[in-house]
Amino acid sequence: MASKQISIGIGIPMIVVGAILGFFLAPMEPNLKDTIEFVGSLIGILGVLIFIAGLITRKTTEIIN
């Protein structure tokens, strides 16, 4: 269950922040446009990776001593 919470709680917001940086904030700063687009796309790609990793992780059994 925790992996789905990480996927939804971290992965999706990172994708959204990356899209906001890349599409909306980058055109506002013409001098830093390339840098802002790079950072936004990097955040978005990492968000997608975290989202996918959270979906495919399997639940482990607890070890009781």
C-alpha positions in Angstrom: 0.0 0.0 0.0 2.8 2.4 0.8 4.2 2.1 -2.8 0.9 3.3 -4.2 0.9 6.2 -1.8 4.4 7.1 -2.9 3.4 6.8 -6.5 0.4 9.1 -6.1 1.8 11.4 -3.5 5.2 12.0 -5.0 5.1 10.9 -8.7 2.1 12.8 -9.8 3.0 16.1 -8.2 6.5 15.9 -9.7 4.9 15.4 -13.2 2.6 18.4 -12.6 5.5 20.6 -11.4 7.6 19.6 -14.3 4.9 20.4 -16.8 4.2 23.8 -15.2 7.9 24.7 -15.3 8.3 23.5 -18.9 5.1 25.0 -20.4 4.2 28.0 -18.4 7.2 29.4 -16.6 9.9 28.9 -19.3 8.3 31.3 -21.9 8.1 34.0 -19.2 11.9 34.1 -18.8 13.5 34.3 -22.3 17.1 34.5 -20.9 16.7 31.3 -18.9 14.3 29.4 -21.1 16.6 26.5 -22.0 17.6 26.0 -18.3 14.0 26.1 -17.0 12.8 23.7 -19.7 15.7 21.3 -18.8 14.9 21.4 -15.1 11.2 21.0 -15.8 11.7 18.0 -18.0 14.1 16.4 -15.6 11.6 16.8 -12.8 8.8 15.4 -15.0 10.9 12.4 -16.1 11.9 11.6 -12.5 8.2 11.9 -11.5 7.3 9.4 -14.2 10.0 7.0 -13.0 8.8 7.2 -9.4 5.2 6.8 -10.4 6.0 3.6 -12.4 8.3 2.3 -9.7 5.5 2.8 -7.1 3.1 0.8 -9.3 5.3 -2.2 -10.0 6.8 -2.7 -6.6 5.5 -5.8 -4.9 4.5 -6.1 -1.2 7.1 -7.9 1.0 6.2 -10.0 3.9 7.0 -8.9 7.4 9.6 -10.9 9.3 8.5 -11.6 12.8 11.1 -12.6 15.3 
